[in-house]
């Protein structure tokens, strides 16, 4: 109980709560305005819920998609807690359970009928445009949530399990899990719409990998300079990052020099370059993008002054 109260007092908790709420509000809008009106069955729990809702409707039983989403997510949350971890499970409990209510929220605040043109069958009027809008908006929301070790629930839980135990990229995991679910749409949708859904699931995986790589991108910076000690102090004391020093020998001159290597964010790299320019520090500098970092390099583990 004491640990829970301490957690509730931290800015990190409230910041992540706000991020999760906004991300899920965006995800719910993508589902309500682009997925549901066009009747596209994407490889997602929402898509599976639409199939189940349609099957119940075929036998005269009305079951709302939002209700089915909530029930399935509640079952998957137990899997998330047991198979992935308590932090991911706890965060996904919140995000998964508010997806259904947020879909209802958009239905009350701005019904889809108000923004659809007369005679149109969907918001964009074309299933391919609906698909593209849905995938881009949802992928952005998923990327933000995965970055703080959360998810939208449903398919993302299955994808995270595949990612953890089979070591596939998160985008590939979403595609594999989604494609299986998407095939259930053959029970209620024509072949053409199912194929569109499968393509959308594949694009969703590609977009998710792209956004994730962009969000996690770091700069590997290598600097050979006689002023390496001044650069080292700036990286450690001002940027609050670690670095490594290597003794290198010039292949042409045969002279020995010191090389500094560091992993920095985009902003930190820009600050370092400004520092070198402002202090007239010369050297041989190379920089490349790194999309994934494992081990000790982490925002949470940066040492303080």
Buried (B, 14 or more C-beta within 10 A) or exposed (E): EEEEEEEEEEEEEEEBEEBBBEBBBBBBBBBBBBBBBBBBBBBBBBBBBBBBBBBBEEEEEEBBBBBBBBEBBEEBBEBBBEBBBEEBBBBBBBBBBBBBEBBBBBBEEEEBEEEBEEEEBBBBEEBEBBBBBBBBBBBBBBBBBBBBBBBBBBBBBBBBBBBBEEEBBBBBBBBBBBBBBBBBBEEBBEEEBBEBBBBBBBBBBBBBBEBBBEEBBBBBBBBBBEBBEEBBEBBBEEBEBBBEEEEEEEEEEEEEBBBBBBBBBEEBBEBBEEBBEEEEBEBEBEBEEBEEEEEEBEEEEEEEE
